[in-house]
Amino acid sequence: MKKLLLAFTFAAAGLTAAAQTAPVAAGQKQQVTAQKMVQKTQVPAAQRAIPYSKELKQKLSLNDDQYNKILAVNTECINKKDALKQADQKKNAVSKEIAQYRMEQYKTILTPDQLTKLKAMNTQVAKP
């Protein structure tokens, strides 16, 4: 009987704890999203540029000099995008400009073969 009572107590405690987590309301959801953006921007742009730059290094067989230049370009573009978010400017037109700037910089860094591979990678990502 004591085991049954103990099991019931744990079950009741678990159910009340689960009931405490209410679904997020619309206003709270926006606040949570804003907090995530703040947390994301707290990570330095240089650190956020590293994963994509490393991916390019691996897939395009970049040498160390190319990698460092690509990392610098990616960091610069992330900084520009962060400035856009803080200024609440229209993102579409300026984001396209940033993407064009990034590709122009890549053209000066990468070999023609590497550019071909990059374009192939980008078309794979664009396909649904």
Phi and psi in degrees as GROMACS dihedral restraints (atoms count N, CA, C in turn):
[ dihedral_restraints ]
;  ai    aj    ak    al  type     phi  dphi    fc
    3     4     5     6     1   -64.8    20    10
    4     5     6     7     1   -37.2    20    10
    6     7     8     9     1   -65.7    20    10
    7     8     9    10     1   -39.6    20    10
    9    10    11    12     1   -65.5    20    10
   10    11    12    13     1   -42.6    20    10
   12    13    14    15     1   -65.1    20    10
   13    14    15    16     1   -40.9    20    10
   15    16    17    18     1   -65.2    20    10
   16    17    18    19     1   -42.1    20    10
   18    19    20    21     1   -63.9    20    10
   19    20    21    22     1   -41.7    20    10
   21    22    23    24     1   -62.9    20    10
   22    23    24    25     1   -40.3    20    10
   24    25    26    27     1   -63.1    20    10
   25    26    27    28     1   -45.8    20    10
   27    28    29    30     1   -64.2    20    10
   28    29    30    31     1   -40.1    20    10
   30    31    32    33     1   -63.9    20    10
   31    32    33    34     1   -42.7    20    10
   33    34    35    36     1   -65.0    20    10
   34    35    36    37     1   -40.0    20    10
   36    37    38    39     1   -65.8    20    10
   37    38    39    40     1   -39.7    20    10
   39    40    41    42     1   -66.2    20    10
   40    41    42    43     1   -39.9    20    10
   42    43    44    45     1   -68.9    20    10
   43    44    45    46     1   -38.8    20    10
   45    46    47    48     1   -69.6    20    10
   46    47    48    49     1   -33.6    20    10
   48    49    50    51     1   -67.5    20    10
   49    50    51    52     1   -39.0    20    10
   51    52    53    54     1   -68.9    20    10
   52    53    54    55     1   -32.7    20    10
   54    55    56    57     1   -71.4    20    10
   55    56    57    58     1   -20.5    20    10
   57    58    59    60     1   -71.8    20    10
   58    59    60    61     1   -21.1    20    10
   60    61    62    63     1   -91.6    20    10
   61    62    63    64     1    95.9    20    10
   63    64    65    66     1   -82.4    20    10
   64    65    66    67     1   154.2    20    10
   66    67    68    69     1   -62.7    20    10
   67    68    69    70     1   150.3    20    10
   69    70    71    72     1   -76.7    20    10
   70    71    72    73     1   127.8    20    10
   72    73    74    75     1   -75.5    20    10
   73    74    75    76     1   166.9    20    10
   75    76    77    78     1   -60.2    20    10
   76    77    78    79     1   -44.5    20    10
   78    79    80    81     1   -65.9    20    10
   79    80    81    82     1   -38.7    20    10
   81    82    83    84     1   -69.4    20    10
   82    83    84    85     1   -32.9    20    10
   84    85    86    87     1   -64.7    20    10
   85    86    87    88     1   -41.0    20    10
   87    88    89    90     1   -63.6    20    10
   88    89    90    91     1   -39.7    20    10
   90    91    92    93     1   -65.8    20    10
   91    92    93    94     1   -40.6    20    10
   93    94    95    96     1   -63.8    20    10
   94    95    96    97     1   -42.1    20    10
   96    97    98    99     1   -63.2    20    10
   97    98    99   100     1   -41.9    20    10
   99   100   101   102     1   -63.5    20    10
  100   101   102   103     1   -39.3    20    10
  102   103   104   105     1   -65.0    20    10
  103   104   105   106     1   -38.9    20    10
  105   106   107   108     1   -64.5    20    10
  106   107   108   109     1   -39.1    20    10
  108   109   110   111     1   -63.8    20    10
  109   110   111   112     1   -40.8    20    10
  111   112   113   114     1   -63.9    20    10
  112   113   114   115     1   -43.5    20    10
  114   115   116   117     1   -62.9    20    10
  115   116   117   118     1   -39.4    20    10
  117   118   119   120     1   -66.8    20    10
  118   119   120   121     1   -40.1    20    10
  120   121   122   123     1   -75.6    20    10
  121   122   123   124     1   -15.1    20    10
  123   124   125   126     1   -72.7    20    10
  124   125   126   127     1   -23.7    20    10
  126   127   128   129     1   -76.9    20    10
  127   128   129   130     1   127.1    20    10
  129   130   131   132     1   -57.6    20    10
  130   131   132   133     1   146.2    20    10
  132   133   134   135     1   -58.2    20    10
  133   134   135   136     1   -36.5    20    10
  135   136   137   138     1   -60.5    20    10
  136   137   138   139     1   -38.1    20    10
  138   139   140   141     1   -72.5    20    10
  139   140   141   142     1   -35.4    20    10
  141   142   143   144     1   -73.0    20    10
  142   143   144   145     1   -21.7    20    10
  144   145   146   147     1   -81.8    20    10
  145   146   147   148     1   -19.1    20    10
  147   148   149   150     1   -61.9    20    10
  148   149   150   151     1   -47.8    20    10
  150   151   152   153     1   -59.5    20    10
  151   152   153   154     1   -45.3    20    10
  153   154   155   156     1   -67.6    20    10
  154   155   156   157     1   -38.9    20    10
  156   157   158   159     1   -64.3    20    10
  157   158   159   160     1   -40.4    20    10
  159   160   161   162     1   -66.2    20    10
  160   161   162   163     1   -37.1    20    10
  162   163   164   165     1   -62.0    20    10
  163   164   165   166     1   -44.3    20    10
  165   166   167   168     1   -64.7    20    10
  166   167   168   169     1   -38.8    20    10
  168   169   170   171     1   -59.7    20    10
  169   170   171   172     1   -43.2    20    10
  171   172   173   174     1   -71.1    20    10
  172   173   174   175     1   -49.5    20    10
  174   175   176   177     1   -74.3    20    10
  175   176   177   178     1   -29.3    20    10
  177   178   179   180     1  -103.6    20    10
  178   179   180   181     1     1.0    20    10
  180   181   182   183     1    55.1    20    10
  181   182   183   184     1    54.8    20    10
  183   184   185   186     1   -75.6    20    10
  184   185   186   187     1   146.0    20    10
  186   187   188   189     1   -83.6    20    10
  187   188   189   190     1   174.1    20    10
  189   190   191   192     1   -62.1    20    10
  190   191   192   193     1   -38.9    20    10
  192   193   194   195     1   -64.9    20    10
  193   194   195   196     1   -44.8    20    10
  195   196   197   198     1   -62.6    20    10
  196   197   198   199     1   -42.7    20    10
  198   199   200   201     1   -58.9    20    10
  199   200   201   202     1   -46.2    20    10
  201   202   203   204     1   -63.1    20    10
  202   203   204   205     1   -38.9    20    10
  204   205   206   207     1   -68.6    20    10
  205   206   207   208     1   -41.8    20    10
  207   208   209   210     1   -62.9    20    10
  208   209   210   211     1   -42.6    20    10
  210   211   212   213     1   -60.7    20    10
  211   212   213   214     1   -41.5    20    10
  213   214   215   216     1   -64.7    20    10
  214   215   216   217     1   -42.1    20    10
  216   217   218   219     1   -65.0    20    10
  217   218   219   220     1   -45.6    20    10
  219   220   221   222     1   -62.6    20    10
  220   221   222   223     1   -40.1    20    10
  222   223   224   225     1   -63.2    20    10
  223   224   225   226     1   -43.7    20    10
  225   226   227   228     1   -62.1    20    10
  226   227   228   229     1   -42.8    20    10
  228   229   230   231     1   -67.0    20    10
  229   230   231   232     1   -37.6    20    10
  231   232   233   234     1   -65.5    20    10
  232   233   234   235     1   -40.7    20    10
  234   235   236   237     1   -60.6    20    10
  235   236   237   238     1   -40.9    20    10
  237   238   239   240     1   -64.0    20    10
  238   239   240   241     1   -41.9    20    10
  240   241   242   243     1   -66.3    20    10
  241   242   243   244     1   -38.4    20    10
  243   244   245   246     1   -62.2    20    10
  244   245   246   247     1   -41.0    20    10
  246   247   248   249     1   -63.1    20    10
  247   248   249   250     1   -37.1    20    10
  249   250   251   252     1   -62.1    20    10
  250   251   252   253     1   -45.4    20    10
  252   253   254   255     1   -62.2    20    10
  253   254   255   256     1   -39.6    20    10
  255   256   257   258     1   -71.5    20    10
  256   257   258   259     1   -31.4    20    10
  258   259   260   261     1   -85.9    20    10
  259   260   261   262     1    -7.3    20    10
  261   262   263   264     1    54.4    20    10
  262   263   264   265     1    39.8    20    10
  264   265   266   267     1   -84.7    20    10
  265   266   267   268     1   165.5    20    10
  267   268   269   270     1   -64.4    20    10
  268   269   270   271     1   128.5    20    10
  270   271   272   273     1   -85.2    20    10
  271   272   273   274     1   -33.7    20    10
  273   274   275   276     1   -60.1    20    10
  274   275   276   277     1   -54.8    20    10
  276   277   278   279     1   -65.2    20    10
  277   278   279   280     1   -45.6    20    10
  279   280   281   282     1   -72.1    20    10
  280   281   282   283     1   -34.4    20    10
  282   283   284   285     1   -63.1    20    10
  283   284   285   286     1   -37.7    20    10
  285   286   287   288     1   -65.2    20    10
  286   287   288   289     1   -39.3    20    10
  288   289   290   291     1   -63.2    20    10
  289   290   291   292     1   -41.3    20    10
  291   292   293   294     1   -64.5    20    10
  292   293   294   295     1   -42.0    20    10
  294   295   296   297     1   -64.1    20    10
  295   296   297   298     1   -39.6    20    10
  297   298   299   300     1   -65.7    20    10
  298   299   300   301     1   -41.9    20    10
  300   301   302   303     1   -60.4    20    10
  301   302   303   304     1   -44.3    20    10
  303   304   305   306     1   -60.2    20    10
  304   305   306   307     1   -44.8    20    10
  306   307   308   309     1   -66.5    20    10
  307   308   309   310     1   -37.7    20    10
  309   310   311   312     1   -61.2    20    10
  310   311   312   313     1   -41.9    20    10
  312   313   314   315     1   -66.7    20    10
  313   314   315   316     1   -40.4    20    10
  315   316   317   318     1   -60.9    20    10
  316   317   318   319     1   -37.4    20    10
  318   319   320   321     1   -62.9    20    10
  319   320   321   322     1   -29.5    20    10
  321   322   323   324     1   -82.3    20    10
  322   323   324   325     1   -17.0    20    10
  324   325   326   327     1  -100.0    20    10
  325   326   327   328     1   -41.9    20    10
  327   328   329   330     1   -88.7    20    10
  328   329   330   331     1   156.7    20    10
  330   331   332   333     1   -79.0    20    10
  331   332   333   334     1   162.8    20    10
  333   334   335   336     1   -56.9    20    10
  334   335   336   337     1   -38.5    20    10
  336   337   338   339     1   -64.5    20    10
  337   338   339   340     1   -42.5    20    10
  339   340   341   342     1   -66.0    20    10
  340   341   342   343     1   -37.6    20    10
  342   343   344   345     1   -63.2    20    10
  343   344   345   346     1   -40.3    20    10
  345   346   347   348     1   -62.0    20    10
  346   347   348   349     1   -43.6    20    10
  348   349   350   351     1   -63.9    20    10
  349   350   351   352     1   -40.3    20    10
  351   352   353   354     1   -63.6    20    10
  352   353   354   355     1   -44.8    20    10
  354   355   356   357     1   -62.5    20    10
  355   356   357   358     1   -38.3    20    10
  357   358   359   360     1   -64.3    20    10
  358   359   360   361     1   -40.8    20    10
  360   361   362   363     1   -61.8    20    10
  361   362   363   364     1   -43.9    20    10
  363   364   365   366     1   -67.2    20    10
  364   365   366   367     1   -34.9    20    10
  366   367   368   369     1   -71.8    20    10
  367   368   369   370     1   -31.5    20    10
  369   370   371   372     1   -66.1    20    10
  370   371   372   373     1   -39.9    20    10
  372   373   374   375     1   -68.5    20    10
  373   374   375   376     1   -36.0    20    10
  375   376   377   378     1   -71.5    20    10
  376   377   378   379     1   -26.6    20    10
  378   379   380   381     1   -73.4    20    10
  379   380   381   382     1   137.8    20    10
